[in-house]
Amino acid sequence: MHHSALPVRPHPQLKLFYESRIFIWSLTSALAGFLFGFDTVVISGAEKTIQELWGLSDNKHGLAMSMALWGTVVGSLVGSWPTDSLGRKPTLFWIGVLYFVSAVWSGLAENVNSFMIARFLGGLGVGVSTVAAPLYISEISPPNLRGRLAGMFQFNIVFGILIAFLSNHLLSGIGENAWRWMLGVEAIPALIYTMMCLTIPESPRWLIGHKDDLEAGRRTLQLIEPEATEDELSRQIQIIQDASHRTSAKEPFWTARLKRPITLAILIAFFNQLSGINAILYFAPRIFELTGLGAQAALLQSIGIGITNLIFTFVGLWLIDRLGRRTLLLIGSVGYILSLGLCSWAFYSGNVSIVPACIFAFIAAHAVGQGAVIWVFISEIFPNQFRGTGQSLGSFTHWICAAMLTMFFPRMVTYFAPGSVFLFFMCMMVLQLIWVLTMVPETKGVPLEEIERKLGIQPAEEHAS
C-alpha cells in the first residue's frame, strides 16, 4: 500500500473540477431546502380560497393550515431513524418522493381531510430534510468549505420562499382553480430533486462509521479528495473509525458525556425562534398594517422581506468560513437587539414610520447570523454515531418552538401592545448575546472528528471510568 510516497497533486483546474463536484452533490442535497421553503410558504396564496371553498370554521381552517407544520415536527423527531439506519442518500431520495406525492395530492384534493393528509406528508418531508440534508453536506465537505456548503441549505430555504411568493403571484390570475396549480406546481422541482438524488454518493462517514463498509467508504473519500495518497486515505478512515468506536452502539444519547453538544443544539434552536423570526415572516403584512400602511403596500413590503432575506443569507454564506460561526452569531445578536429595540421604541413613542426599515434590518441580522449558522452548527457538534440524533434534536426544538410561536403570536399582538411584543423578543436576544459570548465555541475549519475533542467529549470508556 505504500507506493505513494510522493503525492501527485492535481492541476489547479482539476482541483476546481473536484471541488465543483462536491458543490453539485451539496447543492443537490440543499435542494431539499428549496422545496422546504417553497412548501412552507406556498399555502399563503391558497388559504383564503380553501376556507371559502370547503366552508371551514376558524378552528378547522387553522388546523388545515398548520397541518404541514405538525408534519414537520413529527418528521424532525423521527428523521434521525432513516438517516442513520437506511443511510443519508436513500433518506434524501425518499424526502423527494414525499414532496412530490404531497404536491400532486394537495393540488387534486377533493375535501379538507384529504388535503390535510397531503399537507402533513409534505411537512414530514420538510422535517426529515432538516435532519438529513445539512448532516449529509457537512459529512462530505472539506473542513475549509463546510460552512459555505452546509449553509446552502438555508440559502435554498430562503430562495424557495421567494420563488413561492413569485409563483403564487404569477398563478393567481388563472381562474378559480388557481390555488390547485399553486400547490401542484411544486411537483416539478420535487421530481427534479428526486432524480438528482440518484446521482450522489453515500456519505463516507455513514459507510465507515455506521455500516462498517471500509471499501465503499474509501471509494467515496477518493471521489471527495482525489489528491489524497493511499496513506492519507487510510489515516482518514482510521480517524473516522476511531471516532465511531469511541461511542459504543449501545451507548444512550442522553448521557453526561454529550451534555455540551445537546445544550448547544437545544439553545441555538430555541434562540432562533425566540428572536420572533417566524412570527415576523408569517405576519409581516399584519405588522406593516399596524404602522398605518394600506394592505396593498403591506403586501409589497412583505416581498421586500423575501429579497432582503435572500441577499443577506448570501452575505452570511460568504462570511461563515471567513469570520466563523461564533462571530456571525455575535454580529446577528447585536443586529437583533438594535432593530427589535428600535421597533419597540417606535411603537411606544408613535414614530411608527421607522418600523419597516427596522424590520428589514432585523431580517438582515437574522440572515447573516442565526439563519446562516443554525443548520451548519448543529450538523458539526455531535460525534459521528450521534450526528443523526443530534441533528434531529436541534431540528425538533426549532420546529416545536416555531409551531408554538406561530400559534400564539396573533394572540400576543391582540393582548399586548406591539411595543411590548418587540421588547420581549429584544430581551430574549440579549440573553442570546450573553450565551454566545460565554458558551459557544468556534468550529470554523475544524475537522468534524476534532470538534469532538474541542467540545471536551471524552471517549465513552474514559468517561465510564
NUMARRO-191372 format. One record per residue (C-alpha): residue in three letters; residue number from 1; y, z, x. Coordinates in steps of 0.5 Angstrom, whole numbers. Example, Ala and Ser with C-alpha at 12.3 -4.5 7.8 and 13.67 -1.06 7.14 Angstrom:
2
<residu=ALA	num=1	north=-9	up=16	east=25>
<residu=SER	num=2	north=-2	up=14	east=27>
***
This chain:
465
<residu=MET	num=1	north=0	up=0	east=0>
<residu=HIS	num=2	north=5	up=1	east=6>
<residu=HIS	num=3	north=6	up=-6	east=7>
<residu=SER	num=4	north=13	up=-6	east=5>
<residu=ALA	num=5	north=17	up=-2	east=11>
<residu=LEU	num=6	north=23	up=-7	east=11>
<residu=PRO	num=7	north=25	up=-7	east=4>
<residu=VAL	num=8	north=27	up=-14	east=2>
<residu=ARG	num=9	north=34	up=-13	east=-2>
<residu=PRO	num=10	north=35	up=-19	east=-7>
<residu=HIS	num=11	north=41	up=-23	east=-7>
<residu=PRO	num=12	north=47	up=-20	east=-11>
<residu=GLN	num=13	north=47	up=-26	east=-16>
<residu=LEU	num=14	north=39	up=-24	east=-17>
<residu=LYS	num=15	north=41	up=-17	east=-18>
<residu=LEU	num=16	north=46	up=-18	east=-23>
<residu=PHE	num=17	north=40	up=-22	east=-27>
<residu=TYR	num=18	north=36	up=-16	east=-27>
<residu=GLU	num=19	north=42	up=-11	east=-29>
<residu=SER	num=20	north=43	up=-16	east=-35>
<residu=ARG	num=21	north=36	up=-16	east=-37>
<residu=ILE	num=22	north=37	up=-8	east=-37>
<residu=PHE	num=23	north=43	up=-10	east=-41>
<residu=ILE	num=24	north=40	up=-14	east=-46>
<residu=TRP	num=25	north=34	up=-9	east=-47>
<residu=SER	num=26	north=39	up=-4	east=-48>
<residu=LEU	num=27	north=43	up=-8	east=-53>
<residu=THR	num=28	north=37	up=-9	east=-57>
<residu=SER	num=29	north=36	up=-2	east=-58>
<residu=ALA	num=30	north=43	up=-1	east=-59>
<residu=LEU	num=31	north=43	up=-6	east=-65>
<residu=ALA	num=32	north=39	up=0	east=-69>
<residu=GLY	num=33	north=46	up=3	east=-68>
<residu=PHE	num=34	north=50	up=-3	east=-71>
<residu=LEU	num=35	north=45	up=-3	east=-77>
<residu=PHE	num=36	north=46	up=4	east=-78>
<residu=GLY	num=37	north=54	up=3	east=-78>
<residu=PHE	num=38	north=53	up=-2	east=-83>
<residu=ASP	num=39	north=48	up=1	east=-88>
<residu=THR	num=40	north=52	up=8	east=-88>
<residu=VAL	num=41	north=59	up=4	east=-90>
<residu=VAL	num=42	north=57	up=-2	east=-94>
<residu=ILE	num=43	north=56	up=2	east=-100>
<residu=SER	num=44	north=63	up=4	east=-101>
<residu=GLY	num=45	north=64	up=-3	east=-103>
<residu=ALA	num=46	north=59	up=-3	east=-109>
<residu=GLU	num=47	north=59	up=5	east=-111>
<residu=LYS	num=48	north=64	up=4	east=-117>
<residu=THR	num=49	north=61	up=-2	east=-120>
<residu=ILE	num=50	north=54	up=1	east=-119>
<residu=GLN	num=51	north=57	up=7	east=-123>
<residu=GLU	num=52	north=59	up=3	east=-129>
<residu=LEU	num=53	north=53	up=-2	east=-129>
<residu=TRP	num=54	north=48	up=4	east=-130>
<residu=GLY	num=55	north=53	up=9	east=-133>
<residu=LEU	num=56	north=52	up=14	east=-128>
<residu=SER	num=57	north=54	up=21	east=-129>
<residu=ASP	num=58	north=58	up=24	east=-124>
<residu=ASN	num=59	north=52	up=28	east=-121>
<residu=LYS	num=60	north=47	up=22	east=-122>
<residu=HIS	num=61	north=53	up=18	east=-118>
<residu=GLY	num=62	north=54	up=23	east=-113>
<residu=LEU	num=63	north=46	up=23	east=-112>
<residu=ALA	num=64	north=45	up=16	east=-111>
<residu=MET	num=65	north=51	up=15	east=-106>
<residu=SER	num=66	north=48	up=21	east=-102>
<residu=MET	num=67	north=41	up=18	east=-102>
<residu=ALA	num=68	north=42	up=15	east=-95>
<residu=LEU	num=69	north=45	up=21	east=-92>
<residu=TRP	num=70	north=39	up=25	east=-94>
<residu=GLY	num=71	north=34	up=20	east=-92>
<residu=THR	num=72	north=38	up=20	east=-85>
<residu=VAL	num=73	north=37	up=28	east=-85>
<residu=VAL	num=74	north=29	up=27	east=-86>
<residu=GLY	num=75	north=29	up=21	east=-81>
<residu=SER	num=76	north=32	up=25	east=-76>
<residu=LEU	num=77	north=28	up=31	east=-77>
<residu=VAL	num=78	north=21	up=27	east=-76>
<residu=GLY	num=79	north=24	up=22	east=-71>
<residu=SER	num=80	north=21	up=25	east=-65>
<residu=TRP	num=81	north=14	up=25	east=-68>
<residu=PRO	num=82	north=13	up=17	east=-68>
<residu=THR	num=83	north=18	up=16	east=-62>
<residu=ASP	num=84	north=13	up=21	east=-58>
<residu=SER	num=85	north=6	up=19	east=-61>
<residu=LEU	num=86	north=7	up=12	east=-62>
<residu=GLY	num=87	north=12	up=10	east=-57>
<residu=ARG	num=88	north=19	up=8	east=-56>
<residu=LYS	num=89	north=18	up=1	east=-57>
<residu=PRO	num=90	north=14	up=1	east=-64>
<residu=THR	num=91	north=18	up=6	east=-67>
<residu=LEU	num=92	north=25	up=2	east=-65>
<residu=PHE	num=93	north=21	up=-4	east=-69>
<residu=TRP	num=94	north=19	up=0	east=-75>
<residu=ILE	num=95	north=26	up=2	east=-76>
<residu=GLY	num=96	north=28	up=-5	east=-76>
<residu=VAL	num=97	north=23	up=-6	east=-82>
<residu=LEU	num=98	north=25	up=0	east=-86>
<residu=TYR	num=99	north=33	up=-3	east=-85>
<residu=PHE	num=100	north=30	up=-10	east=-88>
<residu=VAL	num=101	north=26	up=-7	east=-94>
<residu=SER	num=102	north=32	up=-3	east=-96>
<residu=ALA	num=103	north=37	up=-8	east=-95>
<residu=VAL	num=104	north=33	up=-13	east=-100>
<residu=TRP	num=105	north=30	up=-8	east=-104>
<residu=SER	num=106	north=38	up=-5	east=-105>
<residu=GLY	num=107	north=40	up=-12	east=-107>
<residu=LEU	num=108	north=35	up=-13	east=-112>
<residu=ALA	num=109	north=34	up=-6	east=-115>
<residu=GLU	num=110	north=34	up=-6	east=-123>
<residu=ASN	num=111	north=35	up=1	east=-124>
<residu=VAL	num=112	north=38	up=7	east=-121>
<residu=ASN	num=113	north=32	up=10	east=-119>
<residu=SER	num=114	north=29	up=4	east=-115>
<residu=PHE	num=115	north=36	up=4	east=-112>
<residu=MET	num=116	north=36	up=11	east=-109>
<residu=ILE	num=117	north=29	up=10	east=-106>
<residu=ALA	num=118	north=31	up=4	east=-103>
<residu=ARG	num=119	north=37	up=7	east=-100>
<residu=PHE	num=120	north=33	up=13	east=-98>
<residu=LEU	num=121	north=29	up=8	east=-94>
<residu=GLY	num=122	north=35	up=6	east=-90>
<residu=GLY	num=123	north=37	up=13	east=-89>
<residu=LEU	num=124	north=30	up=14	east=-86>
<residu=GLY	num=125	north=31	up=8	east=-81>
<residu=VAL	num=126	north=38	up=11	east=-79>
<residu=GLY	num=127	north=36	up=18	east=-78>
<residu=VAL	num=128	north=30	up=16	east=-74>
<residu=SER	num=129	north=34	up=11	east=-70>
<residu=THR	num=130	north=39	up=16	east=-68>
<residu=VAL	num=131	north=33	up=19	east=-64>
<residu=ALA	num=132	north=29	up=13	east=-61>
<residu=ALA	num=133	north=35	up=9	east=-59>
<residu=PRO	num=134	north=39	up=13	east=-55>
<residu=LEU	num=135	north=33	up=16	east=-52>
<residu=TYR	num=136	north=30	up=9	east=-50>
<residu=ILE	num=137	north=36	up=7	east=-47>
<residu=SER	num=138	north=37	up=13	east=-43>
<residu=GLU	num=139	north=30	up=12	east=-40>
<residu=ILE	num=140	north=30	up=5	east=-38>
<residu=SER	num=141	north=37	up=6	east=-35>
<residu=PRO	num=142	north=39	up=7	east=-27>
<residu=PRO	num=143	north=43	up=13	east=-27>
<residu=ASN	num=144	north=50	up=10	east=-25>
<residu=LEU	num=145	north=50	up=6	east=-31>
<residu=ARG	num=146	north=46	up=10	east=-36>
<residu=GLY	num=147	north=53	up=13	east=-40>
<residu=ARG	num=148	north=55	up=6	east=-41>
<residu=LEU	num=149	north=49	up=3	east=-43>
<residu=ALA	num=150	north=47	up=9	east=-48>
<residu=GLY	num=151	north=54	up=9	east=-50>
<residu=MET	num=152	north=53	up=2	east=-53>
<residu=PHE	num=153	north=49	up=5	east=-59>
<residu=GLN	num=154	north=55	up=9	east=-61>
<residu=PHE	num=155	north=60	up=3	east=-60>
<residu=ASN	num=156	north=55	up=-1	east=-64>
<residu=ILE	num=157	north=55	up=4	east=-70>
<residu=VAL	num=158	north=63	up=3	east=-70>
<residu=PHE	num=159	north=62	up=-4	east=-70>
<residu=GLY	num=160	north=57	up=-4	east=-75>
<residu=ILE	num=161	north=62	up=0	east=-80>
<residu=LEU	num=162	north=68	up=-5	east=-78>
<residu=ILE	num=163	north=63	up=-11	east=-80>
<residu=ALA	num=164	north=61	up=-8	east=-86>
<residu=PHE	num=165	north=68	up=-7	east=-89>
<residu=LEU	num=166	north=70	up=-14	east=-87>
<residu=SER	num=167	north=63	up=-17	east=-90>
<residu=ASN	num=168	north=65	up=-13	east=-97>
<residu=HIS	num=169	north=72	up=-16	east=-97>
<residu=LEU	num=170	north=69	up=-23	east=-96>
<residu=LEU	num=171	north=64	up=-22	east=-101>
<residu=SER	num=172	north=68	up=-18	east=-106>
<residu=GLY	num=173	north=70	up=-24	east=-110>
<residu=ILE	num=174	north=64	up=-28	east=-111>
<residu=GLY	num=175	north=63	up=-25	east=-118>
<residu=GLU	num=176	north=59	up=-20	east=-122>
<residu=ASN	num=177	north=53	up=-19	east=-117>
<residu=ALA	num=178	north=58	up=-19	east=-111>
<residu=TRP	num=179	north=55	up=-12	east=-110>
<residu=ARG	num=180	north=48	up=-14	east=-109>
<residu=TRP	num=181	north=50	up=-19	east=-104>
<residu=MET	num=182	north=54	up=-14	east=-100>
<residu=LEU	num=183	north=48	up=-9	east=-100>
<residu=GLY	num=184	north=43	up=-15	east=-99>
<residu=VAL	num=185	north=46	up=-19	east=-93>
<residu=GLU	num=186	north=44	up=-13	east=-88>
<residu=ALA	num=187	north=37	up=-16	east=-89>
<residu=ILE	num=188	north=40	up=-22	east=-84>
<residu=PRO	num=189	north=42	up=-17	east=-78>
<residu=ALA	num=190	north=36	up=-13	east=-79>
<residu=LEU	num=191	north=31	up=-19	east=-79>
<residu=ILE	num=192	north=34	up=-21	east=-72>
<residu=TYR	num=193	north=34	up=-14	east=-69>
<residu=THR	num=194	north=26	up=-13	east=-71>
<residu=MET	num=195	north=24	up=-20	east=-68>
<residu=MET	num=196	north=28	up=-18	east=-62>
<residu=CYS	num=197	north=25	up=-11	east=-61>
<residu=LEU	num=198	north=18	up=-15	east=-60>
<residu=THR	num=199	north=21	up=-18	east=-53>
<residu=ILE	num=200	north=23	up=-11	east=-50>
<residu=PRO	num=201	north=18	up=-7	east=-45>
<residu=GLU	num=202	north=16	up=0	east=-47>
<residu=SER	num=203	north=19	up=6	east=-43>
<residu=PRO	num=204	north=16	up=7	east=-36>
<residu=ARG	num=205	north=18	up=15	east=-38>
<residu=TRP	num=206	north=14	up=15	east=-44>
<residu=LEU	num=207	north=8	up=11	east=-41>
<residu=ILE	num=208	north=7	up=15	east=-35>
<residu=GLY	num=209	north=9	up=22	east=-38>
<residu=HIS	num=210	north=6	up=21	east=-45>
<residu=LYS	num=211	north=1	up=16	east=-44>
<residu=ASP	num=212	north=-1	up=17	east=-37>
<residu=ASP	num=213	north=-2	up=10	east=-36>
<residu=LEU	num=214	north=1	up=9	east=-29>
<residu=GLU	num=215	north=-1	up=2	east=-28>
<residu=ALA	num=216	north=3	up=0	east=-34>
<residu=GLY	num=217	north=9	up=5	east=-32>
<residu=ARG	num=218	north=9	up=2	east=-25>
<residu=ARG	num=219	north=10	up=-5	east=-28>
<residu=THR	num=220	north=16	up=-3	east=-32>
<residu=LEU	num=221	north=19	up=0	east=-27>
<residu=GLN	num=222	north=18	up=-6	east=-23>
<residu=LEU	num=223	north=22	up=-10	east=-28>
<residu=ILE	num=224	north=27	up=-5	east=-28>
<residu=GLU	num=225	north=28	up=-4	east=-21>
<residu=PRO	num=226	north=25	up=-11	east=-18>
<residu=GLU	num=227	north=28	up=-9	east=-11>
<residu=ALA	num=228	north=24	up=-2	east=-10>
<residu=THR	num=229	north=19	up=-2	east=-5>
<residu=GLU	num=230	north=12	up=0	east=-7>
<residu=ASP	num=231	north=13	up=7	east=-3>
<residu=GLU	num=232	north=19	up=8	east=-7>
<residu=LEU	num=233	north=16	up=6	east=-14>
<residu=SER	num=234	north=10	up=11	east=-12>
<residu=ARG	num=235	north=15	up=16	east=-11>
<residu=GLN	num=236	north=19	up=15	east=-17>
<residu=ILE	num=237	north=12	up=15	east=-21>
<residu=GLN	num=238	north=10	up=22	east=-18>
<residu=ILE	num=239	north=17	up=25	east=-19>
<residu=ILE	num=240	north=16	up=23	east=-27>
<residu=GLN	num=241	north=9	up=25	east=-27>
<residu=ASP	num=242	north=11	up=32	east=-24>
<residu=ALA	num=243	north=17	up=33	east=-29>
<residu=SER	num=244	north=12	up=31	east=-34>
<residu=HIS	num=245	north=7	up=36	east=-32>
<residu=ARG	num=246	north=12	up=42	east=-31>
<residu=THR	num=247	north=11	up=42	east=-38>
<residu=SER	num=248	north=4	up=43	east=-41>
<residu=ALA	num=249	north=3	up=39	east=-47>
<residu=LYS	num=250	north=1	up=46	east=-51>
<residu=GLU	num=251	north=8	up=49	east=-49>
<residu=PRO	num=252	north=12	up=50	east=-55>
<residu=PHE	num=253	north=19	up=47	east=-56>
<residu=TRP	num=254	north=23	up=54	east=-58>
<residu=THR	num=255	north=22	up=57	east=-51>
<residu=ALA	num=256	north=27	up=61	east=-47>
<residu=ARG	num=257	north=26	up=56	east=-42>
<residu=LEU	num=258	north=29	up=51	east=-46>
<residu=LYS	num=259	north=35	up=56	east=-48>
<residu=ARG	num=260	north=40	up=52	east=-45>
<residu=PRO	num=261	north=39	up=45	east=-47>
<residu=ILE	num=262	north=37	up=47	east=-54>
<residu=THR	num=263	north=44	up=51	east=-54>
<residu=LEU	num=264	north=48	up=45	east=-52>
<residu=ALA	num=265	north=45	up=40	east=-56>
<residu=ILE	num=266	north=46	up=44	east=-63>
<residu=LEU	num=267	north=53	up=46	east=-61>
<residu=ILE	num=268	north=55	up=39	east=-59>
<residu=ALA	num=269	north=53	up=36	east=-65>
<residu=PHE	num=270	north=56	up=42	east=-69>
<residu=PHE	num=271	north=63	up=41	east=-66>
<residu=ASN	num=272	north=62	up=33	east=-67>
<residu=GLN	num=273	north=62	up=34	east=-75>
<residu=LEU	num=274	north=67	up=40	east=-75>
<residu=SER	num=275	north=72	up=36	east=-72>
<residu=GLY	num=276	north=73	up=33	east=-79>
<residu=ILE	num=277	north=71	up=26	east=-77>
<residu=ASN	num=278	north=66	up=24	east=-82>
<residu=ALA	num=279	north=71	up=27	east=-88>
<residu=ILE	num=280	north=77	up=23	east=-85>
<residu=LEU	num=281	north=73	up=17	east=-84>
<residu=TYR	num=282	north=70	up=17	east=-91>
<residu=PHE	num=283	north=76	up=20	east=-95>
<residu=ALA	num=284	north=81	up=16	east=-91>
<residu=PRO	num=285	north=85	up=13	east=-97>
<residu=ARG	num=286	north=85	up=19	east=-101>
<residu=ILE	num=287	north=88	up=23	east=-95>
<residu=PHE	num=288	north=93	up=17	east=-94>
<residu=GLU	num=289	north=95	up=17	east=-101>
<residu=LEU	num=290	north=97	up=25	east=-101>
<residu=THR	num=291	north=102	up=22	east=-96>
<residu=GLY	num=292	north=105	up=18	east=-102>
<residu=LEU	num=293	north=102	up=11	east=-99>
<residu=GLY	num=294	north=100	up=7	east=-105>
<residu=ALA	num=295	north=93	up=5	east=-106>
<residu=GLN	num=296	north=93	up=-2	east=-103>
<residu=ALA	num=297	north=97	up=1	east=-97>
<residu=ALA	num=298	north=92	up=7	east=-96>
<residu=LEU	num=299	north=86	up=2	east=-96>
<residu=LEU	num=300	north=89	up=-3	east=-91>
<residu=GLN	num=301	north=91	up=4	east=-86>
<residu=SER	num=302	north=83	up=5	east=-87>
<residu=ILE	num=303	north=81	up=-2	east=-84>
<residu=GLY	num=304	north=86	up=0	east=-78>
<residu=ILE	num=305	north=82	up=6	east=-77>
<residu=GLY	num=306	north=76	up=2	east=-76>
<residu=ILE	num=307	north=80	up=-2	east=-71>
<residu=THR	num=308	north=82	up=4	east=-67>
<residu=ASN	num=309	north=75	up=7	east=-67>
<residu=LEU	num=310	north=72	up=0	east=-64>
<residu=ILE	num=311	north=78	up=0	east=-59>
<residu=PHE	num=312	north=78	up=7	east=-56>
<residu=THR	num=313	north=70	up=7	east=-57>
<residu=PHE	num=314	north=70	up=1	east=-52>
<residu=VAL	num=315	north=75	up=5	east=-47>
<residu=GLY	num=316	north=70	up=11	east=-48>
<residu=LEU	num=317	north=64	up=7	east=-45>
<residu=TRP	num=318	north=69	up=4	east=-40>
<residu=LEU	num=319	north=70	up=11	east=-37>
<residu=ILE	num=320	north=64	up=15	east=-39>
<residu=ASP	num=321	north=60	up=13	east=-32>
<residu=ARG	num=322	north=67	up=13	east=-28>
<residu=LEU	num=323	north=70	up=20	east=-30>
<residu=GLY	num=324	north=64	up=23	east=-33>
<residu=ARG	num=325	north=61	up=26	east=-40>
<residu=ARG	num=326	north=65	up=33	east=-39>
<residu=THR	num=327	north=72	up=30	east=-37>
<residu=LEU	num=328	north=71	up=26	east=-43>
<residu=LEU	num=329	north=70	up=32	east=-48>
<residu=LEU	num=330	north=76	up=35	east=-45>
<residu=ILE	num=331	north=80	up=29	east=-46>
<residu=GLY	num=332	north=78	up=29	east=-53>
<residu=SER	num=333	north=78	up=36	east=-55>
<residu=VAL	num=334	north=86	up=36	east=-52>
<residu=GLY	num=335	north=87	up=30	east=-57>
<residu=TYR	num=336	north=84	up=33	east=-63>
<residu=ILE	num=337	north=88	up=39	east=-62>
<residu=LEU	num=338	north=94	up=36	east=-61>
<residu=SER	num=339	north=93	up=31	east=-67>
<residu=LEU	num=340	north=90	up=36	east=-72>
<residu=GLY	num=341	north=95	up=41	east=-70>
<residu=LEU	num=342	north=101	up=36	east=-72>
<residu=CYS	num=343	north=97	up=33	east=-78>
<residu=SER	num=344	north=97	up=41	east=-81>
<residu=TRP	num=345	north=105	up=42	east=-79>
<residu=ALA	num=346	north=107	up=35	east=-82>
<residu=PHE	num=347	north=103	up=37	east=-89>
<residu=TYR	num=348	north=106	up=44	east=-88>
<residu=SER	num=349	north=113	up=42	east=-87>
<residu=GLY	num=350	north=113	up=36	east=-91>
<residu=ASN	num=351	north=114	up=31	east=-85>
<residu=VAL	num=352	north=108	up=27	east=-88>
<residu=SER	num=353	north=111	up=20	east=-85>
<residu=ILE	num=354	north=108	up=22	east=-79>
<residu=VAL	num=355	north=101	up=23	east=-82>
<residu=PRO	num=356	north=98	up=16	east=-81>
<residu=ALA	num=357	north=100	up=16	east=-74>
<residu=CYS	num=358	north=97	up=23	east=-73>
<residu=ILE	num=359	north=90	up=20	east=-76>
<residu=PHE	num=360	north=90	up=14	east=-71>
<residu=ALA	num=361	north=91	up=19	east=-65>
<residu=PHE	num=362	north=85	up=23	east=-68>
<residu=ILE	num=363	north=81	up=17	east=-69>
<residu=ALA	num=364	north=82	up=15	east=-61>
<residu=ALA	num=365	north=81	up=22	east=-59>
<residu=HIS	num=366	north=74	up=22	east=-62>
<residu=ALA	num=367	north=72	up=15	east=-60>
<residu=VAL	num=368	north=74	up=17	east=-53>
<residu=GLY	num=369	north=71	up=24	east=-53>
<residu=GLN	num=370	north=65	up=26	east=-57>
<residu=GLY	num=371	north=64	up=19	east=-60>
<residu=ALA	num=372	north=62	up=16	east=-53>
<residu=VAL	num=373	north=59	up=22	east=-51>
<residu=ILE	num=374	north=54	up=26	east=-56>
<residu=TRP	num=375	north=48	up=21	east=-56>
<residu=VAL	num=376	north=48	up=20	east=-49>
<residu=PHE	num=377	north=49	up=27	east=-47>
<residu=ILE	num=378	north=43	up=29	east=-52>
<residu=SER	num=379	north=39	up=24	east=-49>
<residu=GLU	num=380	north=40	up=27	east=-42>
<residu=ILE	num=381	north=39	up=34	east=-42>
<residu=PHE	num=382	north=32	up=35	east=-44>
<residu=PRO	num=383	north=25	up=35	east=-40>
<residu=ASN	num=384	north=21	up=29	east=-41>
<residu=GLN	num=385	north=16	up=32	east=-45>
<residu=PHE	num=386	north=21	up=35	east=-50>
<residu=ARG	num=387	north=26	up=29	east=-50>
<residu=GLY	num=388	north=24	up=26	east=-57>
<residu=THR	num=389	north=24	up=33	east=-60>
<residu=GLY	num=390	north=31	up=35	east=-57>
<residu=GLN	num=391	north=34	up=29	east=-59>
<residu=SER	num=392	north=31	up=30	east=-66>
<residu=LEU	num=393	north=34	up=37	east=-66>
<residu=GLY	num=394	north=41	up=34	east=-64>
<residu=SER	num=395	north=41	up=29	east=-69>
<residu=PHE	num=396	north=38	up=33	east=-75>
<residu=THR	num=397	north=44	up=38	east=-73>
<residu=HIS	num=398	north=49	up=33	east=-73>
<residu=TRP	num=399	north=47	up=30	east=-80>
<residu=ILE	num=400	north=46	up=36	east=-84>
<residu=CYS	num=401	north=53	up=38	east=-82>
<residu=ALA	num=402	north=55	up=31	east=-84>
<residu=ALA	num=403	north=52	up=32	east=-91>
<residu=MET	num=404	north=55	up=39	east=-92>
<residu=LEU	num=405	north=62	up=37	east=-90>
<residu=THR	num=406	north=62	up=30	east=-94>
<residu=MET	num=407	north=59	up=35	east=-100>
<residu=PHE	num=408	north=65	up=40	east=-99>
<residu=PHE	num=409	north=71	up=36	east=-97>
<residu=PRO	num=410	north=73	up=34	east=-103>
<residu=ARG	num=411	north=73	up=41	east=-106>
<residu=MET	num=412	north=77	up=43	east=-100>
<residu=VAL	num=413	north=82	up=39	east=-101>
<residu=THR	num=414	north=83	up=41	east=-108>
<residu=TYR	num=415	north=82	up=48	east=-107>
<residu=PHE	num=416	north=86	up=49	east=-100>
<residu=ALA	num=417	north=93	up=46	east=-98>
<residu=PRO	num=418	north=92	up=39	east=-94>
<residu=GLY	num=419	north=95	up=43	east=-88>
<residu=SER	num=420	north=90	up=49	east=-88>
<residu=VAL	num=421	north=84	up=44	east=-88>
<residu=PHE	num=422	north=87	up=41	east=-82>
<residu=LEU	num=423	north=89	up=47	east=-79>
<residu=PHE	num=424	north=82	up=50	east=-80>
<residu=PHE	num=425	north=79	up=43	east=-76>
<residu=MET	num=426	north=84	up=44	east=-71>
<residu=CYS	num=427	north=82	up=52	east=-70>
<residu=MET	num=428	north=74	up=49	east=-69>
<residu=MET	num=429	north=77	up=44	east=-64>
<residu=VAL	num=430	north=80	up=50	east=-60>
<residu=LEU	num=431	north=73	up=53	east=-60>
<residu=GLN	num=432	north=70	up=46	east=-57>
<residu=LEU	num=433	north=75	up=46	east=-52>
<residu=ILE	num=434	north=73	up=53	east=-49>
<residu=TRP	num=435	north=66	up=51	east=-50>
<residu=VAL	num=436	north=66	up=45	east=-46>
<residu=LEU	num=437	north=70	up=49	east=-40>
<residu=THR	num=438	north=65	up=55	east=-40>
<residu=MET	num=439	north=58	up=52	east=-41>
<residu=VAL	num=440	north=58	up=44	east=-41>
<residu=PRO	num=441	north=55	up=41	east=-34>
<residu=GLU	num=442	north=57	up=34	east=-32>
<residu=THR	num=443	north=51	up=30	east=-32>
<residu=LYS	num=444	north=54	up=23	east=-29>
<residu=GLY	num=445	north=50	up=19	east=-25>
<residu=VAL	num=446	north=45	up=24	east=-24>
<residu=PRO	num=447	north=37	up=22	east=-25>
<residu=LEU	num=448	north=34	up=25	east=-31>
<residu=GLU	num=449	north=29	up=29	east=-27>
<residu=GLU	num=450	north=35	up=32	east=-23>
<residu=ILE	num=451	north=38	up=34	east=-29>
<residu=GLU	num=452	north=33	up=39	east=-31>
<residu=ARG	num=453	north=34	up=42	east=-24>
<residu=LYS	num=454	north=41	up=42	east=-25>
<residu=LEU	num=455	north=41	up=46	east=-32>
<residu=GLY	num=456	north=36	up=51	east=-29>
<residu=ILE	num=457	north=30	up=49	east=-33>
<residu=GLN	num=458	north=24	up=52	east=-29>
<residu=PRO	num=459	north=17	up=49	east=-29>
<residu=ALA	num=460	north=13	up=53	east=-34>
<residu=GLU	num=461	north=8	up=56	east=-29>
<residu=GLU	num=462	north=14	up=59	east=-26>
<residu=HIS	num=463	north=17	up=62	east=-32>
<residu=ALA	num=464	north=11	up=65	east=-34>
<residu=SER	num=465	north=10	up=69	east=-28>
***
